[in-house]
Amino acid sequence: MKYTVMKWDNTKPMRLPVLLAAVFLPSSIAFFGFHVILPRIVASGMPVILAWPLVASVMLSGLIVFAFWRLNREAREMDVSLKKRLCLIKVKGKDWGITAALVVLILILSGPMTKLSVMLLNAFNITVPEYLPFFLNPRIDAMTAGMDQLSPGLDLSGQYWIILPVLFTIILNVLTEDLYFRAWMLPKMHTYGKMAWLLNGFLFASYHTFQIWLFPVLIIASCAMAFITQKSRSIIPCLVVHFLINVGMAAVSMIMLIGK
């Protein structure tokens, strides 16, 4: 079977200043949204578990629209199908094997990396703001924490409808990350050679300055997903892994918490 992929060398490369701007401009917007707008909305009386999806969805929507616009434009400029420029290419069997191995690695290291995040929080005396949801605070164990920690201002018990806005935001986040950082940005980093995936993974983790305490958790998955994308020339493995882990785990966790 023949696998046709887009030649990444044909994409217009991103110079380092442009690359950094492409990472830290949306990061700055996210920082403003989560640490200026979000606390004001929470202070007005909206529960954290509802305010966060609202703010996140607005910002993610803007970023995904930008990514799709650029990808569509570049597809026309390169005279390739939009599907190819989106890096939605069928993946070889061996690449699925590598993806599975990387998922296992991520899962094995997620526990130690979460503990490292907590150690860094304690070492630098950092307090995760209460206006952020519990799943962004590595100090909170969702299975043992009380409802006042998990959802300030709103008792989650029996509130299954809350799953919808949270899952919508997580799905939007998955699409944004894979389209913006991997489908759009990574191919344009081909001038950095075989190690472009490592730089892309580091920059993606660094993009999360608005929740920098999660850097140890993010860096492993970021680099792993960038690696398999560069190797397979497709974002399909990342999309599959993202949906299975992020969306699947979020759904199960929310159902368990709401059913307490």
C-alpha positions as CSV (number, residue, x, y, z in Angstrom):
1,M,0.0,0.0,0.0
2,K,1.3,3.4,-0.9
3,Y,1.3,6.2,1.7
4,T,1.5,9.7,0.2
5,V,2.6,12.5,2.5
6,M,3.3,16.1,2.1
7,K,6.9,17.0,1.8
8,W,7.6,19.2,4.8
9,D,10.6,20.7,3.0
10,N,8.2,22.5,0.7
11,T,6.6,24.4,3.6
12,K,7.9,28.0,4.2
13,P,10.2,27.7,7.2
14,M,9.6,29.7,10.4
15,R,12.6,31.8,11.5
16,L,13.3,31.7,15.2
17,P,11.9,35.1,16.1
18,V,8.6,34.2,14.3
19,L,8.6,30.8,15.9
20,L,8.9,32.3,19.4
21,A,6.3,34.9,18.6
22,A,3.9,32.1,17.4
23,V,4.3,30.4,20.8
24,F,4.4,33.3,23.3
25,L,1.8,35.6,21.7
26,P,-1.0,33.1,22.3
27,S,0.6,32.2,25.6
28,S,0.3,35.8,26.7
29,I,-3.3,36.0,25.6
30,A,-4.0,32.8,27.5
31,F,-2.2,34.2,30.6
32,F,-4.4,37.3,30.4
33,G,-7.6,35.3,29.9
34,F,-6.9,32.8,32.8
35,H,-5.3,35.2,35.3
36,V,-7.2,38.5,34.6
37,I,-10.5,37.7,33.0
38,L,-11.3,34.3,34.7
39,P,-10.8,35.5,38.3
40,R,-13.2,38.4,37.6
41,I,-15.8,36.1,36.2
42,V,-15.4,33.8,39.2
43,A,-15.6,36.7,41.6
44,S,-18.9,37.8,40.0
45,G,-20.4,34.5,41.2
46,M,-19.9,32.0,38.4
47,P,-18.6,28.6,39.7
48,V,-15.1,27.8,38.7
49,I,-16.1,24.6,36.9
50,L,-18.3,26.6,34.5
51,A,-16.2,29.8,34.3
52,W,-13.0,28.0,33.1
53,P,-14.7,26.2,30.1
54,L,-16.2,29.5,29.1
55,V,-13.0,31.5,29.1
56,A,-10.9,28.6,27.6
57,S,-13.4,27.9,24.8
58,V,-13.3,31.5,23.6
59,M,-9.5,31.6,23.5
60,L,-9.1,28.2,22.0
61,S,-11.7,29.0,19.3
62,G,-9.7,32.0,18.2
63,L,-6.5,29.9,18.0
64,I,-8.1,27.1,16.1
65,V,-9.6,29.5,13.6
66,F,-6.2,31.1,13.0
67,A,-4.5,27.7,12.5
68,F,-7.2,26.5,10.1
69,W,-7.0,29.7,8.1
70,R,-3.2,29.5,7.8
71,L,-3.3,25.8,6.9
72,N,-5.9,26.3,4.3
73,R,-4.0,29.2,2.8
74,E,-0.7,27.3,2.7
75,A,-2.5,24.3,1.1
76,R,-3.5,26.5,-1.8
77,E,0.0,28.1,-2.0
78,M,1.7,24.7,-2.1
79,D,-1.0,23.2,-4.4
80,V,-1.7,20.3,-2.1
81,S,-5.0,19.1,-0.7
82,L,-6.1,20.7,2.6
83,K,-6.2,17.2,4.0
84,K,-2.4,16.8,3.3
85,R,-1.6,20.2,4.8
86,L,-3.6,19.4,7.8
87,C,-1.3,16.3,8.1
88,L,-4.3,14.0,8.2
89,I,-2.3,11.2,6.5
90,K,-2.9,7.5,6.9
91,V,-0.3,6.1,9.4
92,K,1.9,3.0,8.8
93,G,1.5,0.0,11.2
94,K,5.0,0.4,12.7
95,D,4.2,4.0,13.6
96,W,1.1,2.9,15.5
97,G,3.4,0.5,17.4
98,I,5.7,3.4,18.3
99,T,2.7,5.5,19.3
100,A,1.5,2.7,21.7
101,A,5.0,2.5,23.2
102,L,5.1,6.2,23.8
103,V,1.6,6.2,25.4
104,V,2.9,3.6,27.8
105,L,5.9,5.7,28.6
106,I,3.7,8.8,29.2
107,L,1.5,6.9,31.5
108,I,4.4,5.4,33.5
109,L,6.1,8.8,33.9
110,S,2.9,10.8,34.6
111,G,2.9,9.9,38.3
112,P,6.5,10.8,39.0
113,M,6.2,14.0,36.9
114,T,3.1,15.0,38.9
115,K,5.0,14.5,42.1
116,L,7.8,16.6,40.7
117,S,5.3,19.4,39.9
118,V,4.1,19.3,43.5
119,M,7.7,19.4,44.7
120,L,8.4,22.5,42.6
121,L,5.2,24.1,43.9
122,N,6.4,23.5,47.5
123,A,10.0,24.5,46.8
124,F,9.0,27.8,45.3
125,N,6.1,28.3,47.7
126,I,3.7,28.6,44.7
127,T,-0.1,28.6,45.3
128,V,-2.3,27.4,42.5
129,P,-5.1,30.0,42.2
130,E,-8.5,28.9,43.5
131,Y,-10.1,30.3,40.3
132,L,-8.6,27.5,38.3
133,P,-10.3,24.0,38.1
134,F,-9.1,21.2,40.4
135,F,-7.6,19.2,37.5
136,L,-5.0,21.9,37.0
137,N,-3.8,21.7,40.6
138,P,-1.4,18.7,41.1
139,R,-1.8,19.1,44.9
140,I,-5.5,18.0,44.7
141,D,-6.3,14.3,44.6
142,A,-9.7,14.2,42.9
143,M,-10.6,10.9,44.5
144,T,-10.1,12.0,48.1
145,A,-10.7,15.8,48.0
146,G,-13.9,17.3,49.3
147,M,-16.4,19.0,47.0
148,D,-15.4,22.5,48.3
149,Q,-12.0,21.9,46.7
150,L,-13.2,20.2,43.5
151,S,-15.9,22.7,42.7
152,P,-16.1,25.8,44.8
153,G,-19.4,27.5,44.4
154,L,-21.3,24.5,42.9
155,D,-21.9,21.0,44.3
156,L,-21.2,18.6,41.5
157,S,-23.2,15.8,43.0
158,G,-25.8,14.6,40.4
159,Q,-25.0,17.5,38.1
160,Y,-24.2,15.4,35.0
161,W,-24.9,18.2,32.6
162,I,-21.6,19.8,33.6
163,I,-19.8,17.1,31.7
164,L,-20.9,18.7,28.4
165,P,-19.1,22.1,28.7
166,V,-16.0,20.6,30.2
167,L,-15.7,17.9,27.6
168,F,-16.4,20.4,24.8
169,T,-13.6,22.5,26.0
170,I,-11.2,19.6,26.3
171,I,-12.1,18.4,22.7
172,L,-11.5,21.9,21.5
173,N,-8.2,22.0,23.3
174,V,-7.1,18.7,21.6
175,L,-8.0,20.0,18.1
176,T,-6.3,23.3,18.8
177,E,-3.0,21.8,20.1
178,D,-2.7,19.3,17.3
179,L,-3.7,21.7,14.5
180,Y,-1.7,24.7,15.7
181,F,1.5,23.2,17.2
182,R,1.8,20.0,15.2
183,A,0.0,20.3,11.9
184,W,0.9,24.0,11.3
185,M,4.0,24.7,13.2
186,L,6.1,21.5,13.2
187,P,6.4,21.0,9.4
188,K,7.6,24.6,9.2
189,M,10.4,23.7,11.6
190,H,12.1,21.4,9.1
191,T,15.2,23.6,9.0
192,Y,16.0,22.5,12.5
193,G,16.7,19.0,11.2
194,K,15.9,15.7,12.9
195,M,15.6,17.3,16.3
196,A,12.8,19.6,15.3
197,W,10.4,17.5,17.3
198,L,12.4,18.2,20.5
199,L,12.3,21.9,20.0
200,N,8.6,21.7,19.2
201,G,7.9,19.7,22.3
202,F,9.8,22.2,24.5
203,L,8.1,25.2,22.9
204,F,4.6,23.6,23.3
205,A,5.3,22.9,27.0
206,S,6.6,26.5,27.4
207,Y,3.5,27.8,25.8
208,H,1.7,26.9,29.1
209,T,3.3,29.8,31.0
210,F,-0.2,30.4,32.4
211,Q,0.1,27.1,34.3
212,I,3.9,26.8,34.4
213,W,3.8,24.5,37.5
214,L,2.6,21.7,35.1
215,F,5.7,21.9,32.9
216,P,7.2,18.6,34.2
217,V,4.0,16.8,33.4
218,L,3.6,18.5,30.0
219,I,7.2,18.2,28.6
220,I,7.2,14.4,28.4
221,A,3.9,14.1,26.5
222,S,4.7,17.2,24.4
223,C,8.0,15.7,23.1
224,A,6.5,12.3,22.6
225,M,3.6,13.6,20.5
226,A,5.9,15.9,18.5
227,F,8.3,12.9,17.8
228,I,5.6,10.6,16.5
229,T,4.1,13.4,14.4
230,Q,7.5,14.2,12.8
231,K,8.2,10.5,12.2
232,S,4.8,9.6,10.7
233,R,4.2,13.0,9.1
234,S,0.6,12.8,10.4
235,I,-1.3,14.2,13.4
236,I,-3.7,11.3,13.4
237,P,-1.7,9.4,16.2
238,C,-1.8,12.5,18.3
239,L,-5.5,13.0,17.8
240,V,-6.2,9.4,18.7
241,V,-4.0,9.5,21.8
242,H,-5.4,12.9,22.9
243,F,-9.0,11.7,22.6
244,L,-8.4,8.4,24.3
245,I,-6.5,9.9,27.2
246,N,-7.6,13.5,27.7
247,V,-11.3,13.1,26.7
248,G,-11.7,9.6,27.9
249,M,-10.1,10.1,31.3
250,A,-11.9,13.5,31.8
251,A,-15.3,11.8,31.1
252,V,-14.7,8.9,33.4
253,S,-13.3,11.2,36.2
254,M,-16.2,13.7,35.9
255,I,-18.8,10.9,36.0
256,M,-17.2,9.4,39.1
257,L,-17.0,12.8,40.9
258,I,-20.5,13.8,40.0
259,G,-21.8,10.4,41.2
260,K,-20.2,10.8,44.6
